[in-house]
């Protein structure tokens, strides 16, 4: 299999509200792409193809045909082959998979991948209904206020039923992600206040939004775009020479995993009733990426960027990565393993709860953060000595799962 190299990229500031700035969706894409070109020192004429990951611009922005917007960024892009990919919150990762496959097939040597979502165009209620289309809308979301907090509340309920789950562990996860976000200059919540006591409080400023899920347990509604460049070995070799670096210093996608389970959460639970893992297809996605990377288990990973759309999804990820036995994620929380300087750092960027969650951009942001970590460019949220990072990006209620292992 041909190797796929990650050359770097650019992330917009996830704290910005592009609607309040009266800037069009195209401006969001333009900043991410031009920023990535400048950061990576790539000429626009070198880009051969582009893939755009986006969930619901047709709803939030009344705009489809997003691949064509890439051609609006620079005159050199006119005529390029482009496409848009959608898989709910995993849209960005599906775009990465498509770009990687084309490089492996020898079609192109340099590709841009853009993940993008502009979400602050509508009210919270309307946006919650839009997000409900990532579930089986008529059966799980129609007429339900904020359906996804409720679905992921049910994930916590399933853990509680099978293994027991105390809210204090979810509150600790929230606290860690908010604390990490304060170290990330692009994080949406970097100036916000949060501690474990606040995450545990049951007052109006931490209201319930879906069963056991409260405001502190939720990822953010975010405007954001991320662009990264993927390259073949041939291009990466030439790129390394002109940058004055060694090819071995450029990170690669060492492994990937991708599974899709049934759409309804109740069907997932039914299928997993005899399994040790609550979401076995998520587990398989993680272990497939490890296997392709030649990594035996989580001890071969220096850090994780996981899909904490809610604290319950990160709690699930802990045991699904194999950090603990199934149902024992609380042990990792108790032991302090998830901290940036812990045994198994999770979401040093702040994750979706702290850094933000522009839905179609999240998978690309995770890959870029993996690149920053393994090249020692993550700044204040750098994991000391990180050489291998694994991502987990989930669309729907554990429906589409994608994972990448990035390393040097």
Secondary structure as UniProt FT lines:
FT   STRAND          5..11
FT   TURN            14..15
FT   TURN            18..22
FT   HELIX           25..40
FT   HELIX           44..46
FT   STRAND          49..53
FT   HELIX           57..60
FT   HELIX           67..70
FT   TURN            71..72
FT   HELIX           75..77
FT   TURN            78..79
FT   STRAND          81..85
FT   HELIX           88..90
FT   HELIX           91..104
FT   TURN            105..106
FT   STRAND          110..117
FT   TURN            120..121
FT   HELIX           124..131
FT   HELIX           132..134
FT   HELIX           137..141
FT   TURN            142..143
FT   TURN            145..146
FT   HELIX           147..162
FT   HELIX           167..181
FT   TURN            182..183
FT   TURN            185..186
FT   TURN            188..191
FT   HELIX           196..200
FT   HELIX           204..206
FT   STRAND          208..210
FT   TURN            211..212
FT   STRAND          213..214
FT   HELIX           215..217
FT   STRAND          224..231
FT   HELIX           233..243
FT   HELIX           247..249
FT   STRAND          252..260
FT   HELIX           265..271
FT   TURN            272..274
FT   TURN            278..279
FT   HELIX           280..292
FT   TURN            293..294
FT   HELIX           298..300
FT   STRAND          303..305
FT   HELIX           311..320
FT   TURN            321..322
FT   TURN            326..327
FT   HELIX           329..335
FT   TURN            336..338
FT   TURN            340..341
FT   TURN            343..344
FT   TURN            348..349
FT   HELIX           351..354
FT   HELIX           359..361
FT   HELIX           362..374
FT   TURN            375..376
FT   HELIX           379..381
FT   TURN            384..385
FT   STRAND          388..391
FT   STRAND          393..395
FT   TURN            396..399
FT   STRAND          400..407
//
